[in-house]
């Protein structure tokens, strides 16, 4: 081997040993371009997220009640689909009992108050039953009277048609 070939072989071996186990070095321009593209994509993503957040805030400000109802419906749906844990059952059972007891008491009190108000107006169960009976009696009387009038009218027309023949 000549001297020039030996120096090229030594330089190649040195370069190979320096880069062994490492990725080949990219040209500086490619790294800068990739970094710039990644930064640009990040900026676009952040701008899009900000725009979406602003639009969402505007919708909530313009229509708070439908958003609230939608959120409650979504929460109820999620709650219905997710299984209950044993810990939830232990923690919420006393709350359910208390709610049921309170609701039952409120319903009983509302019924008693309503009946008392009806009684103050003179509308007891007996009086309401009498009024309903009078109403049904009046409707039946009207139906009988209308039926009798229709029959009488039909008979009169029939007799008139017979006498003209």
C-alpha positions as CSV (number, residue, x, y, z in Angstrom):
1,X,0.0,0.0,0.0
2,X,1.2,3.4,-0.8
3,X,1.4,6.3,1.7
4,X,-1.6,8.1,0.4
5,X,-3.8,5.0,0.6
6,X,-2.7,4.3,4.1
7,X,-3.6,7.9,5.2
8,X,-7.1,7.6,3.7
9,X,-7.7,4.3,5.4
10,X,-6.6,5.7,8.7
11,X,-8.8,8.7,8.3
12,X,-11.8,6.5,7.4
13,X,-11.1,4.2,10.4
14,X,-10.9,7.3,12.7
15,X,-14.2,8.7,11.3
16,X,-15.9,5.3,11.7
17,X,-14.7,4.9,15.2
18,X,-15.9,8.4,16.1
19,X,-19.4,7.9,14.7
20,X,-19.8,4.2,15.7
21,X,-23.0,3.9,17.9
22,X,-24.1,7.4,17.1
23,X,-26.5,8.6,14.4
24,X,-24.8,10.3,11.5
25,X,-24.6,14.0,12.0
26,X,-27.2,15.9,10.1
27,X,-26.3,19.0,8.2
28,X,-26.9,22.1,10.4
29,X,-29.5,23.5,8.0
30,X,-31.7,20.4,8.3
31,X,-31.7,20.6,12.1
32,X,-32.7,24.2,12.0
33,X,-35.4,23.6,9.5
34,X,-36.9,20.7,11.6
35,X,-36.7,22.8,14.8
36,X,-38.5,25.7,13.0
37,X,-41.2,23.4,11.6
38,X,-41.8,21.9,15.1
39,X,-42.0,25.4,16.7
40,X,-44.4,26.5,14.0
41,X,-46.6,23.4,14.5
42,X,-46.6,24.0,18.3
43,X,-47.6,27.6,17.8
44,X,-50.5,26.6,15.5
45,X,-51.7,24.0,18.0
46,X,-51.6,26.5,20.9
47,X,-53.4,29.1,18.9
48,X,-56.1,26.6,17.9
49,X,-56.5,25.5,21.6
50,X,-56.8,29.2,22.7
51,X,-59.4,29.8,19.9
52,X,-61.4,26.8,21.0
53,X,-61.3,27.8,24.6
54,X,-62.5,31.3,23.7
55,X,-65.3,30.0,21.5
56,X,-66.4,27.6,24.3
57,X,-66.4,30.5,26.9
58,X,-68.5,32.6,24.5
59,X,-71.0,29.8,24.1
60,X,-71.2,29.3,27.9
61,X,-71.7,33.0,28.4
62,X,-74.4,33.2,25.8
63,X,-76.3,30.1,26.8
64,X,-75.5,29.2,30.4
65,X,-78.7,27.2,31.1
66,X,-78.5,24.7,28.1
67,X,-74.8,24.2,28.9
68,X,-75.7,23.5,32.5
69,X,-78.4,21.1,31.6
70,X,-76.1,19.4,29.1
71,X,-73.4,19.1,31.7
72,X,-75.8,17.6,34.2
73,X,-77.1,15.1,31.6
74,X,-73.5,14.1,30.6
75,X,-72.7,13.7,34.3
76,X,-75.8,11.6,34.9
77,X,-75.0,9.4,31.9
78,X,-71.4,8.9,33.1
79,X,-72.6,8.1,36.6
80,X,-75.1,5.6,35.2
81,X,-72.4,3.9,33.0
82,X,-69.7,3.7,35.6
83,X,-70.0,0.9,38.1
84,X,-70.4,1.8,41.8
85,X,-67.5,0.9,44.1
86,X,-68.0,-0.7,47.5
87,X,-66.7,2.5,49.0
88,X,-69.3,4.6,47.2
89,X,-72.1,2.4,48.5
90,X,-70.8,2.6,52.1
91,X,-70.4,6.4,51.9
92,X,-73.6,7.3,50.1
93,X,-76.1,4.8,51.7
94,X,-76.8,7.1,54.7
95,X,-77.3,10.1,52.4
96,X,-79.8,8.1,50.3
97,X,-81.7,7.1,53.4
98,X,-81.8,10.7,54.7
99,X,-82.9,12.0,51.3
100,X,-85.7,9.4,51.1
101,X,-86.9,10.2,54.6
102,X,-86.9,13.9,53.9
103,X,-88.7,13.6,50.6
104,X,-91.3,11.3,52.1
105,X,-91.9,13.8,54.9
106,X,-92.1,16.7,52.5
107,X,-94.7,14.9,50.3
108,X,-96.8,14.0,53.4
109,X,-96.7,17.6,54.6
110,X,-97.6,18.9,51.1
111,X,-100.6,16.5,50.9
112,X,-101.8,17.6,54.4
113,X,-101.4,21.3,53.6
114,X,-103.3,20.8,50.3
115,X,-106.2,19.0,51.9
116,X,-106.4,21.7,54.6
117,X,-106.5,24.4,51.9
118,X,-109.3,22.6,50.1
119,X,-111.2,22.2,53.4
120,X,-110.9,25.9,54.0
121,X,-112.5,26.5,50.7
122,X,-115.3,24.1,51.6
123,X,-114.1,21.4,49.2
124,X,-113.9,18.4,51.5
125,X,-113.8,14.8,50.1
126,X,-117.6,14.5,50.6
127,X,-118.3,17.9,49.1
128,X,-116.2,17.1,46.1
129,X,-117.9,13.8,45.7
130,X,-121.3,15.5,45.8
131,X,-120.2,18.1,43.2
132,X,-118.9,15.3,41.0
133,X,-122.2,13.4,41.3
134,X,-124.2,16.6,40.5
135,X,-122.0,17.1,37.4
136,X,-122.4,13.6,36.2
137,X,-126.2,13.8,36.9
138,X,-126.4,17.1,34.9
139,X,-124.5,15.6,31.9
140,X,-126.8,12.5,31.9
141,X,-129.9,14.7,32.1
142,X,-128.6,16.8,29.1
143,X,-127.9,13.6,27.1
144,X,-131.4,12.2,27.9
145,X,-133.1,15.5,26.9
146,X,-131.1,15.7,23.7
147,X,-131.9,12.1,22.8
148,X,-135.6,12.6,23.5
149,X,-135.7,15.7,21.4
150,X,-133.9,13.9,18.5
151,X,-136.4,11.0,18.7
152,X,-139.4,13.4,18.9
153,X,-138.1,15.4,15.9
154,X,-137.5,12.2,13.9
155,X,-141.0,10.9,14.6
156,X,-142.5,14.2,13.6
157,X,-140.7,14.2,10.3
158,X,-141.7,10.6,9.7
159,X,-145.3,11.4,10.4
160,X,-145.2,14.4,8.1
161,X,-143.6,12.4,5.3
162,X,-146.4,9.7,5.8
163,X,-149.2,12.2,5.6
164,X,-148.0,13.8,2.4
165,X,-147.9,10.4,0.6
